Amino acid sequence: MKKKYRKEVKETLKFVGLLILIFLVFKVLFTYVPPLNQYNLFVIQTPSMDPIIAPDDIVIVKEINPEDIEVGDIMAFRVDITGDGNDDVVVHYIDEITPFNDELIFKTKPHVSELQDRWTIEESDLIGIYQYQINGVGNILSFAQSWVGIVFILIDIIIISVGYEMLFGKKKSKTENVIEDNEEVSNK
């Protein structure tokens, strides 16, 4: 019985290790391999672009050369909105483009207002141009990216794999059961 338990634990650990390896491979691919690393995903938190882009939508943006940006484009960029010293990611329209010292300066605005945002965006603040969105699943992505979500997903996968093995795993023949029982008796 102990051998069977050890084997199941060993197989489960192999499976979890394989899942972690697959996760790391995808993370490296989407971080370092062109053209996959040109895209970024962001979960929209506020209704500033509603109804075009609503809270909990996932927005996919692609890197773009600043010279190719036009007024009216929807861009993702970094800016310190709250004044806490940490940049937040914002997705707004480009409302004005001004050349300044061999660089472009951008003014933005939300969909819900005709007033420009109070901040000024430099080329280095730009993340990418809006490509498309996935409606209403941002809260799921946010949860899946948190440590609690990752642990929860791993536990679910383990439970499902163990349950699958118990229900549909290879059935032992009577001969294998007798041999296993004899091994346990001889080990005692």
C-alpha positions as CSV (number, residue, x, y, z in Angstrom):
1,M,0.0,0.0,0.0
2,K,2.9,2.4,0.8
3,K,4.5,1.7,-2.6
4,K,1.2,2.6,-4.3
5,Y,0.9,5.8,-2.3
6,R,4.5,6.8,-3.0
7,K,4.0,6.1,-6.7
8,E,0.9,8.3,-6.8
9,V,2.7,11.1,-4.9
10,K,5.7,10.8,-7.3
11,E,3.4,10.9,-10.4
12,T,1.5,14.0,-9.0
13,L,4.8,15.8,-8.3
14,K,6.0,15.0,-11.8
15,F,2.7,16.4,-13.2
16,V,3.0,19.6,-11.1
17,G,6.6,20.0,-12.2
18,L,5.6,19.6,-15.8
19,L,2.9,22.3,-15.3
20,I,5.4,24.7,-13.8
21,L,7.9,24.0,-16.7
22,I,5.1,24.7,-19.3
23,F,4.2,27.9,-17.5
24,L,7.9,29.1,-17.4
25,V,8.4,28.2,-21.1
26,F,5.3,30.3,-22.1
27,K,6.5,33.1,-19.8
28,V,9.9,33.2,-21.5
29,L,8.4,32.9,-25.0
30,F,6.1,35.9,-24.4
31,T,8.7,37.9,-22.7
32,Y,11.8,37.5,-24.9
33,V,10.8,36.0,-28.3
34,P,9.9,38.4,-31.1
35,P,7.2,38.8,-32.4
36,L,5.4,37.3,-29.3
37,N,6.9,39.9,-26.9
38,Q,5.4,42.8,-28.9
39,Y,2.0,42.3,-27.3
40,N,0.9,43.2,-23.8
41,L,-2.4,42.4,-22.0
42,F,-4.0,44.8,-19.5
43,V,-7.1,44.6,-17.5
44,I,-9.1,47.8,-17.6
45,Q,-9.9,49.0,-14.0
46,T,-11.9,52.3,-14.6
47,P,-14.8,53.4,-16.8
48,S,-12.8,56.2,-18.4
49,M,-13.2,54.6,-21.9
50,D,-16.7,53.3,-21.4
51,P,-18.6,52.2,-23.5
52,I,-15.8,51.6,-26.0
53,I,-13.7,49.7,-23.4
54,A,-15.4,48.8,-20.2
55,P,-14.0,47.9,-16.7
56,D,-12.9,44.2,-16.6
57,D,-12.2,44.1,-20.3
58,I,-8.8,42.8,-21.3
59,V,-7.0,45.1,-23.8
60,I,-4.3,43.8,-26.1
61,V,-1.8,46.3,-27.2
62,K,1.2,46.1,-29.6
63,E,4.4,48.0,-29.6
64,I,4.5,50.8,-32.1
65,N,7.0,53.4,-33.3
66,P,6.1,56.8,-31.8
67,E,6.3,58.4,-35.2
68,D,3.5,56.1,-36.5
69,I,1.0,57.3,-33.8
70,E,-1.8,59.5,-34.9
71,V,-4.4,61.7,-33.1
72,G,-7.3,59.5,-32.3
73,D,-5.3,56.3,-31.7
74,I,-6.0,54.4,-28.5
75,M,-2.7,53.9,-26.6
76,A,-1.6,52.3,-23.5
77,F,1.0,54.3,-21.5
78,R,2.6,54.6,-18.1
79,V,1.9,57.6,-15.9
80,D,1.8,58.4,-12.2
81,I,-1.9,59.2,-11.8
82,T,-2.1,59.2,-8.0
83,G,1.2,61.0,-7.3
84,D,2.5,58.2,-5.2
85,G,5.7,57.7,-7.3
86,N,4.4,54.5,-9.0
87,D,3.4,54.5,-12.6
88,D,0.0,53.1,-13.5
89,V,-1.0,51.8,-17.0
90,V,-3.6,54.0,-18.6
91,V,-5.5,53.3,-21.9
92,H,-6.8,56.6,-23.5
93,Y,-7.1,58.3,-26.9
94,I,-4.2,60.4,-28.2
95,D,-5.6,63.9,-28.5
96,E,-2.5,66.0,-29.4
97,I,1.0,65.3,-30.6
98,T,3.7,68.0,-30.3
99,P,7.4,67.7,-31.4
100,F,9.8,68.8,-28.6
101,N,13.7,68.5,-28.8
102,D,13.8,65.6,-31.2
103,E,11.1,63.8,-29.3
104,L,7.3,63.6,-29.5
105,I,5.1,64.7,-26.6
106,F,1.6,63.4,-26.4
107,K,-1.6,64.7,-24.7
108,T,-4.4,62.2,-24.1
109,K,-8.0,62.1,-23.2
110,P,-10.6,59.6,-22.0
111,H,-13.7,58.6,-23.9
112,V,-16.0,60.0,-21.2
113,S,-14.7,63.6,-21.5
114,E,-13.7,66.2,-24.0
115,L,-11.1,67.5,-21.6
116,Q,-7.5,66.5,-22.0
117,D,-5.8,64.5,-19.2
118,R,-3.7,66.7,-16.9
119,W,-0.5,64.7,-17.7
120,T,1.9,64.8,-20.6
121,I,3.2,61.6,-22.1
122,E,6.8,61.2,-23.5
123,E,7.8,58.6,-26.0
124,S,9.4,56.5,-23.2
125,D,6.1,56.3,-21.4
126,L,4.3,54.6,-24.3
127,I,3.6,50.9,-24.1
128,G,1.6,50.2,-27.3
129,I,-1.3,50.8,-29.5
130,Y,-4.7,49.2,-28.9
131,Q,-5.2,46.1,-31.1
132,Y,-8.4,44.5,-29.7
133,Q,-10.1,43.5,-26.5
134,I,-11.7,40.6,-24.8
135,N,-14.9,41.7,-23.0
136,G,-15.6,41.1,-19.4
137,V,-13.0,38.5,-18.4
138,G,-10.4,40.7,-16.8
139,N,-11.3,39.8,-13.3
140,I,-10.6,36.1,-14.1
141,L,-7.2,37.1,-15.5
142,S,-6.4,39.2,-12.5
143,F,-7.2,36.4,-10.2
144,A,-5.2,33.8,-12.3
145,Q,-2.1,36.1,-12.1
146,S,-2.2,36.5,-8.4
147,W,-0.4,34.0,-6.1
148,V,-3.7,32.9,-4.6
149,G,-5.0,32.3,-8.1
150,I,-1.9,30.3,-9.2
151,V,-2.1,28.1,-6.1
152,F,-5.8,27.6,-6.5
153,I,-5.4,26.6,-10.2
154,L,-2.6,24.2,-9.4
155,I,-4.6,22.6,-6.6
156,D,-7.6,22.2,-9.0
157,I,-5.4,20.6,-11.7
158,I,-4.0,18.2,-9.1
159,I,-7.5,17.3,-7.9
160,I,-8.7,16.8,-11.4
161,S,-5.7,14.6,-12.4
162,V,-6.0,12.5,-9.3
163,G,-9.7,12.1,-9.8
164,Y,-9.2,11.2,-13.4
165,E,-6.6,8.6,-12.5
166,M,-8.9,7.1,-9.9
167,L,-11.9,6.9,-12.3
168,F,-10.2,6.1,-15.5
169,G,-6.7,4.9,-14.6
170,K,-5.3,1.5,-15.6
171,K,-7.1,-1.2,-13.8
172,K,-4.9,-3.8,-12.2
173,S,-5.4,-7.5,-13.0
174,K,-6.0,-10.0,-10.3
175,T,-2.4,-11.3,-10.8
176,E,-0.9,-7.8,-10.2
177,N,-3.0,-7.4,-7.0
178,V,-1.8,-10.8,-5.7
179,I,1.8,-10.0,-6.5
180,E,1.5,-6.6,-4.7
181,D,-0.1,-8.2,-1.7
182,N,2.7,-10.8,-1.5
183,E,5.3,-8.1,-1.7
184,E,3.7,-6.3,1.3
185,V,3.5,-9.4,3.3
186,S,7.2,-10.3,2.6
187,N,8.3,-6.7,3.5
188,K,6.8,-6.9,6.9
